[in-house]
Amino acid sequence: MPIKINFAFKAETKTCHRFETGERPDQMTIYLKKKIVEEAGINPKKGITITVEERS
């Protein structure tokens, strides 16, 4: 069964957008390349949802 995790936009670097979810010690961070986010038409300031599932 897939897991959906909501990440909020936290910051940007020269090449990436940084998204975070949760509070320490359970906090998770993900960095996505700006180019990939922009090509997908995603507004990073709105946050993202990541779906995690086992690879078949």
C-alpha positions in Angstrom: 0.0 0.0 0.0 1.6 3.4 -1.0 2.5 6.0 1.6 1.8 9.7 0.8 4.0 12.2 2.6 3.4 16.0 2.4 6.4 18.2 2.3 6.5 22.0 2.9 8.8 24.3 0.9 11.6 25.5 3.2 14.3 27.1 1.1 16.2 27.1 -2.1 19.8 26.7 -3.0 21.4 27.8 -6.3 20.3 24.6 -8.0 17.7 22.9 -5.7 14.4 23.4 -3.8 14.5 22.1 -0.2 11.3 20.5 1.2 10.7 19.3 4.8 8.1 17.4 6.8 7.8 16.5 10.5 9.7 17.6 13.5 12.9 16.3 14.9 13.7 13.5 15.5 11.3 12.4 12.8 12.0 15.2 10.4 12.7 14.3 6.7 14.2 16.6 4.1 14.2 16.2 0.3 16.1 18.2 -2.2 14.8 18.4 -5.8 16.6 20.0 -8.7 14.9 23.3 -9.7 14.9 22.3 -13.4 12.9 19.2 -12.7 10.4 21.0 -10.5 9.9 23.8 -13.1 9.6 21.4 -16.0 6.8 19.6 -14.2 5.0 23.0 -13.7 5.1 22.7 -9.9 5.0 25.8 -7.7 7.4 24.8 -4.9 5.9 27.4 -2.5 2.7 25.3 -2.4 4.6 22.3 -1.2 4.7 18.8 -2.6 3.3 15.3 -1.9 5.6 12.3 -2.3 4.1 8.9 -2.9 6.3 6.0 -1.8 5.6 2.4 -2.9 7.6 -0.8 -3.2 9.2 -1.2 -6.6 7.9 -4.3 -8.4 
